[in-house]
Amino acid sequence: MGTVLFIRHRPAPAPIRIGVVHSLSGTMSASERPLVDAVQMAVAELNADGGVLGRPVEVELADSRSDADQAAREAERLISEKHVSALFACWTSACRAAVRPVVERHRHLMVYPVQYEGMEQSPNILYTGLAPNQQIVPGTHWMLERYGKRVFLVGSDYRFPRTANLIIRDLVEARGGEVTGEHYLPLGSHDFEAVIAELRAARPVAVLNTLNGDSNAAFFAALVAAGLVDQPVMSFSVAEPEMRAWGGGRLTRHYAVWSYFQSVDTPQNRRFVAAWRARFGADRPTSDPVEAAYVGVKLWAQAVRDAGSDDPVRVNAALLHQSVGGPSSIEAVDAATRHLWKRMRVGRALPDGQFEQVFASDYPLRPAPWPAYRSREAWQHMLEGGTP
């Protein structure tokens, strides 16, 4: 009688679930969909390399519908019902401000990948986008030096544009300049007739643009229709995907300030862009928020390995000691601020939506969520409606 062998199969390891909350619909969808792709690409690379702690990483995706309250509800659901180990979430500051108390109440962890106005430091958020001293401040200085000191401000009507413009106004006035006009529109607005009329009357040397979402498409089209294609514009929330989709390259002196451009010529970025194109197609551009979302996943995975656990509390502590060689440069977590050291670059928009780099900092800049020319307490007082 032959021998019967019984082979005991080990059960597959349970996946580590992460939550992704971004706008797949609504006014912010064109900006946020690529961030979902960036997270999924980073996760695919982790899984191809054996996962994290020997476990596959699984993405739980939620559509915030370009609505901050919906984002908060989805964050609560993913944490409470899906038991995700971390959230990768949000574009607008309104969304981040809505999700933040959910994350803090659960002592959880969120990675936020977009440049923003600063004035914040949550013990439960890692900020992988640019702080104001890495984008708004040096970008404004560059425009003032290049084009002059009479500027016009246009933005969406919520926290990021209004706070960014407080900083910009300070910088302009400190250099003896003038803000010739300041106009805000509801997020998603497409009516720029009044803005164009104000621009014609004000005759600024430069426009500093803090519009978010597809309002930018209407703004760029309005400038072209008004014959203002040569008007110098610095856009703070428009990267390659939006620039291409919304025709921002039709403006001949249109700039953006980021840490990363797809055109950055380094071996790391060439590999990153090649992998991105292989996965999503040659016609899909990368961007700074895409890179920041991708790097955020890599930093999280390193922290999980160092912590030996996907528990958010333990990972959160380990995150403060991480750095990674990203596509743009080495990016290290600044433990004091929970932001990343990042380089600053200015790019001129080209007709195809890509950027030609025209300036770059020599080295990564240490993040300063509160611009140093006022104390943290003074900034908070201003944000609450007080005088400077």
C-alpha positions as CSV (number, residue, x, y, z in Angstrom):
1,M,0.0,0.0,0.0
2,G,1.4,3.3,-1.0
3,T,2.2,6.2,1.3
4,V,-0.3,9.1,1.3
5,L,1.2,12.5,1.7
6,F,-0.8,15.3,3.3
7,I,0.4,18.7,2.3
8,R,-0.7,21.5,4.6
9,H,-1.1,24.8,2.8
10,R,-0.5,27.9,4.9
11,P,-3.3,30.3,4.6
12,A,-2.5,33.4,2.6
13,P,-1.4,36.3,4.8
14,A,-4.1,38.9,5.5
15,P,-3.7,42.0,3.4
16,I,-2.8,45.4,4.8
17,R,-5.6,47.7,3.8
18,I,-5.0,51.4,3.1
19,G,-7.8,53.9,2.4
20,V,-7.7,56.4,-0.5
21,V,-10.1,59.3,-0.5
22,H,-10.0,61.5,-3.6
23,S,-12.4,63.1,-6.0
24,L,-13.4,60.8,-8.8
25,S,-16.2,63.2,-9.8
26,G,-17.0,66.9,-9.5
27,T,-14.9,70.0,-10.0
28,M,-11.7,68.5,-8.5
29,S,-11.7,65.2,-10.3
30,A,-9.2,66.2,-13.1
31,S,-6.7,67.1,-10.4
32,E,-7.3,64.2,-8.1
33,R,-7.7,61.2,-10.3
34,P,-4.0,61.1,-11.1
35,L,-3.2,60.9,-7.4
36,V,-5.3,57.7,-7.1
37,D,-3.2,56.3,-10.0
38,A,0.0,57.3,-8.2
39,V,-1.0,55.5,-5.0
40,Q,-2.1,52.4,-6.9
41,M,1.2,52.4,-8.9
42,A,3.2,52.6,-5.7
43,V,1.1,49.8,-4.1
44,A,1.6,47.6,-7.2
45,E,5.4,48.1,-6.9
46,L,5.3,47.1,-3.2
47,N,3.2,44.0,-4.0
48,A,5.5,43.0,-6.9
49,D,8.4,43.1,-4.4
50,G,6.6,40.8,-1.9
51,G,4.3,43.3,-0.1
52,V,5.0,44.8,3.3
53,L,5.9,42.6,6.2
54,G,5.2,39.7,3.9
55,R,1.6,40.8,3.4
56,P,0.0,42.3,0.3
57,V,-1.2,45.8,0.3
58,E,-4.8,46.4,-0.7
59,V,-6.4,49.7,-1.7
60,E,-9.9,50.7,-0.5
61,L,-10.9,53.5,-2.8
62,A,-13.6,56.2,-2.0
63,D,-14.9,59.0,-4.1
64,S,-15.1,62.3,-2.1
65,R,-17.1,63.8,-5.0
66,S,-15.3,67.1,-4.6
67,D,-17.1,67.7,-1.4
68,A,-15.3,68.1,2.0
69,D,-18.2,66.7,4.1
70,Q,-18.3,63.6,1.9
71,A,-14.6,63.1,2.3
72,A,-15.0,63.2,6.1
73,R,-17.8,60.6,5.9
74,E,-15.7,58.3,3.7
75,A,-12.7,58.7,6.0
76,E,-14.9,57.6,9.0
77,R,-16.2,54.6,7.0
78,L,-12.8,53.5,5.9
79,I,-11.4,53.7,9.4
80,S,-14.4,52.3,11.4
81,E,-15.7,49.7,8.9
82,K,-12.9,48.8,6.6
83,H,-10.2,49.0,9.3
84,V,-7.6,50.6,7.0
85,S,-4.1,51.1,8.4
86,A,-3.7,54.6,6.8
87,L,-5.5,57.1,4.7
88,F,-4.0,58.8,1.6
89,A,-6.4,61.6,1.0
90,C,-7.5,65.0,-0.2
91,W,-6.5,67.9,-2.4
92,T,-8.2,71.0,-1.2
93,S,-7.6,72.5,2.3
94,A,-11.3,72.4,2.8
95,C,-11.2,68.6,2.4
96,R,-8.2,68.2,4.6
97,A,-9.7,70.4,7.3
98,A,-12.8,68.2,7.3
99,V,-10.9,64.9,7.4
100,R,-8.4,66.0,10.0
101,P,-10.7,65.7,13.1
102,V,-11.8,62.2,12.0
103,V,-8.2,61.1,11.8
104,E,-7.2,62.7,15.1
105,R,-10.3,61.3,17.0
106,H,-9.3,57.8,16.0
107,R,-5.5,58.5,16.6
108,H,-5.1,57.3,13.0
109,L,-2.8,58.4,10.2
110,M,-3.3,60.4,7.0
111,V,-0.9,61.3,4.2
112,Y,-1.7,64.6,2.5
113,P,0.1,65.0,-0.9
114,V,-0.6,68.6,-2.1
115,Q,1.0,72.0,-1.6
116,Y,-1.0,74.1,0.7
117,E,-1.2,77.4,2.7
118,G,0.5,76.0,5.9
119,M,-0.6,77.2,9.3
120,E,-1.2,73.6,10.4
121,Q,0.6,70.7,12.0
122,S,-1.5,67.7,13.0
123,P,0.1,64.9,15.0
124,N,-1.8,62.5,12.8
125,I,-1.0,63.9,9.3
126,L,2.1,63.6,7.2
127,Y,2.3,66.5,4.7
128,T,4.2,65.4,1.6
129,G,3.3,68.4,-0.5
130,L,5.0,71.9,-0.4
131,A,4.8,74.1,2.7
132,P,4.4,77.9,2.0
133,N,8.1,78.7,2.3
134,Q,8.8,76.0,-0.3
135,Q,6.2,77.3,-2.9
136,I,4.1,80.4,-2.2
137,V,6.9,82.6,-0.7
138,P,9.7,81.8,-3.2
139,G,7.3,81.7,-6.2
140,T,6.0,85.2,-5.3
141,H,9.5,86.5,-4.8
142,W,10.5,85.2,-8.2
143,M,7.5,86.8,-10.0
144,L,8.2,90.2,-8.3
145,E,11.8,90.1,-9.3
146,R,11.0,89.0,-12.9
147,Y,8.0,91.2,-13.7
148,G,7.6,93.9,-11.1
149,K,5.5,94.8,-8.0
150,R,2.0,95.6,-9.2
151,V,0.1,92.3,-8.9
152,F,-3.5,91.1,-9.2
153,L,-4.8,88.1,-7.0
154,V,-7.5,85.7,-8.2
155,G,-8.5,82.6,-6.3
156,S,-11.2,80.2,-5.3
157,D,-13.2,81.2,-2.2
158,Y,-12.0,79.0,0.6
159,R,-9.1,78.6,3.0
160,F,-6.1,77.9,0.8
161,P,-6.5,80.9,-1.6
162,R,-7.4,83.4,1.1
163,T,-4.6,82.3,3.4
164,A,-2.1,82.1,0.6
165,N,-3.0,85.6,-0.5
166,L,-2.5,86.9,3.1
167,I,1.1,85.7,2.7
168,I,1.4,87.1,-0.9
169,R,0.1,90.5,0.2
170,D,2.6,90.7,3.0
171,L,5.4,89.9,0.6
172,V,4.3,92.4,-2.0
173,E,3.8,95.2,0.5
174,A,7.1,94.5,2.3
175,R,8.8,95.1,-1.1
176,G,7.0,98.4,-1.7
177,G,4.6,96.8,-4.2
178,E,0.9,97.1,-4.7
179,V,-2.0,94.6,-4.9
180,T,-4.1,96.2,-7.6
181,G,-7.1,93.8,-7.2
182,E,-8.2,90.7,-5.3
183,H,-11.1,88.6,-6.6
184,Y,-12.5,85.3,-5.2
185,L,-15.0,82.9,-6.9
186,P,-16.8,79.9,-5.6
187,L,-15.0,76.6,-6.2
188,G,-16.2,75.4,-9.6
189,S,-17.2,78.8,-10.9
190,H,-16.8,79.3,-14.7
191,D,-17.9,83.0,-14.9
192,F,-14.8,85.2,-15.3
193,E,-16.4,88.3,-17.0
194,A,-16.0,90.4,-13.9
195,V,-12.4,89.2,-13.3
196,I,-11.4,90.1,-16.8
197,A,-13.0,93.6,-16.5
198,E,-11.1,94.2,-13.2
199,L,-7.8,93.0,-14.8
200,R,-8.2,95.4,-17.7
201,A,-8.9,98.3,-15.3
202,A,-6.1,97.4,-12.9
203,R,-3.4,96.7,-15.5
204,P,-1.1,94.6,-13.2
205,V,2.3,93.5,-14.3
206,A,1.5,89.9,-13.0
207,V,-1.4,87.8,-11.9
208,L,-1.0,85.4,-9.0
209,N,-3.5,82.6,-9.4
210,T,-4.8,80.4,-6.5
211,L,-7.9,79.0,-8.3
212,N,-8.4,75.3,-7.8
213,G,-10.2,72.8,-9.9
214,D,-11.7,73.3,-13.3
215,S,-12.3,77.0,-12.7
216,N,-8.8,77.3,-14.1
217,A,-10.1,76.1,-17.5
218,A,-12.6,78.9,-17.7
219,F,-10.0,81.5,-16.5
220,F,-7.4,80.5,-19.0
221,A,-10.0,80.5,-21.8
222,A,-11.2,84.0,-20.7
223,L,-7.7,85.4,-20.8
224,V,-7.3,84.0,-24.3
225,A,-10.6,85.4,-25.5
226,A,-9.7,88.8,-24.0
227,G,-6.5,88.9,-25.9
228,L,-4.4,88.7,-22.7
229,V,-2.3,85.7,-23.7
230,D,0.9,87.7,-22.9
231,Q,-0.3,88.5,-19.4
232,P,2.3,87.1,-16.9
233,V,0.5,84.5,-14.7
234,M,1.8,82.4,-11.8
235,S,-0.5,79.5,-11.0
236,F,0.0,77.8,-7.6
237,S,-2.4,74.8,-8.0
238,V,-2.0,73.9,-11.7
239,A,0.4,71.1,-12.7
240,E,1.0,69.1,-15.9
241,P,-2.3,67.2,-16.1
242,E,-4.4,70.3,-15.5
243,M,-2.2,72.5,-17.7
244,R,-2.7,70.1,-20.6
245,A,-6.4,69.5,-20.0
246,W,-7.2,73.2,-19.6
247,G,-5.0,74.8,-22.2
248,G,-2.8,76.7,-19.8
249,G,0.0,76.6,-22.3
250,R,-1.8,79.0,-24.6
251,L,-0.7,81.7,-22.3
252,T,2.9,82.6,-23.4
253,R,4.1,83.7,-19.9
254,H,2.4,81.2,-17.7
255,Y,4.4,79.8,-14.8
256,A,4.0,77.4,-11.9
257,V,6.1,76.7,-8.9
258,W,6.5,73.1,-7.6
259,S,9.2,70.8,-6.3
260,Y,8.8,68.4,-9.2
261,F,8.2,68.6,-12.9
262,Q,7.9,65.7,-15.3
263,S,10.8,67.3,-17.3
264,V,13.3,67.0,-14.4
265,D,16.2,65.2,-16.0
266,T,17.5,62.7,-13.4
267,P,18.0,58.9,-13.6
268,Q,15.4,58.5,-10.8
269,N,12.8,60.6,-12.6
270,R,13.4,58.9,-16.0
271,R,12.7,55.6,-14.4
272,F,9.6,57.0,-12.7
273,V,8.2,58.5,-15.9
274,A,8.9,55.3,-17.8
275,A,7.1,53.2,-15.2
276,W,4.2,55.7,-15.2
277,R,3.8,55.6,-19.0
278,A,4.1,51.9,-19.1
279,R,1.2,51.6,-16.7
280,F,-1.1,54.4,-17.8
281,G,0.0,55.3,-21.4
282,A,2.5,57.7,-23.0
283,D,-0.1,60.5,-23.1
284,R,-0.6,60.6,-19.3
285,P,1.6,63.3,-17.6
286,T,3.0,63.1,-14.1
287,S,3.0,66.1,-11.7
288,D,4.2,67.3,-8.4
289,P,1.1,66.1,-6.5
290,V,1.4,62.7,-8.3
291,E,5.1,62.4,-7.2
292,A,4.1,63.5,-3.6
293,A,1.3,60.9,-3.5
294,Y,3.7,58.2,-4.8
295,V,6.5,59.2,-2.3
296,G,4.0,59.2,0.5
297,V,3.2,55.5,0.0
298,K,6.9,54.6,-0.1
299,L,7.6,56.5,3.1
300,W,4.6,54.8,4.8
301,A,5.8,51.3,3.7
302,Q,9.3,52.0,5.1
303,A,7.7,53.1,8.4
304,V,5.6,49.9,8.5
305,R,8.7,47.8,8.1
306,D,10.6,49.7,10.7
307,A,7.7,49.5,13.1
308,G,7.2,45.8,12.4
309,S,3.5,46.5,12.4
310,D,0.8,48.3,10.4
311,D,-0.7,49.8,13.6
312,P,-1.3,53.5,12.8
313,V,0.1,54.6,16.2
314,R,3.4,52.7,15.8
315,V,3.7,53.6,12.1
316,N,3.1,57.3,12.9
317,A,6.1,57.3,15.2
318,A,8.3,55.5,12.7
319,L,7.4,57.9,9.9
320,L,9.3,60.8,11.6
321,H,12.6,59.1,10.8
322,Q,12.1,58.3,7.1
323,S,13.6,59.5,3.9
324,V,13.4,58.3,0.3
325,G,15.2,59.0,-2.9
326,G,12.2,60.3,-4.9
327,P,11.9,61.2,-8.6
328,S,12.7,64.8,-7.9
329,S,15.4,64.5,-5.2
330,I,16.0,63.0,-1.8
331,E,13.0,63.8,0.4
332,A,13.2,63.5,4.2
333,V,10.6,63.9,6.9
334,D,11.2,66.9,9.1
335,A,10.3,65.4,12.5
336,A,9.7,68.9,14.0
337,T,7.0,69.8,11.5
338,R,5.8,66.5,9.9
339,H,6.5,68.0,6.5
340,L,9.2,67.1,3.9
341,W,12.4,68.8,3.0
342,K,11.8,69.6,-0.7
343,R,13.4,71.6,-3.5
344,M,11.6,74.5,-5.2
345,R,11.4,74.9,-9.0
346,V,9.8,77.4,-11.3
347,G,8.6,76.2,-14.7
348,R,7.2,78.0,-17.7
349,A,4.2,76.3,-19.3
350,L,4.7,75.0,-22.8
351,P,2.0,74.5,-25.4
352,D,1.8,70.7,-24.7
353,G,1.2,71.3,-21.0
354,Q,4.7,70.4,-19.9
355,F,7.1,72.8,-18.1
356,E,10.4,74.2,-19.0
357,Q,12.3,74.7,-15.7
358,V,13.6,78.3,-15.5
359,F,14.7,78.4,-11.9
360,A,15.5,75.9,-9.1
361,S,16.8,76.1,-5.5
362,D,20.2,74.7,-5.0
363,Y,19.2,72.3,-2.3
364,P,16.1,71.1,-0.5
365,L,14.4,73.7,1.7
366,R,13.5,72.9,5.3
367,P,9.7,73.2,5.7
368,A,8.2,76.1,7.6
369,P,4.4,75.7,7.9
370,W,4.2,79.1,9.6
371,P,6.2,81.7,7.6
372,A,8.9,82.9,9.9
373,Y,8.3,86.6,9.7
374,R,5.4,86.3,12.1
375,S,5.1,84.0,15.2
376,R,2.8,81.0,15.1
377,E,0.5,82.9,17.6
378,A,0.3,86.0,15.4
379,W,-0.6,83.9,12.3
380,Q,-3.3,82.2,14.3
381,H,-4.7,85.5,15.5
382,M,-4.9,86.7,11.9
383,L,-6.6,83.6,10.6
384,E,-9.2,84.1,13.4
385,G,-10.0,87.5,12.0
386,G,-7.6,89.7,14.0
387,T,-5.4,92.4,12.7
388,P,-1.7,91.7,12.1
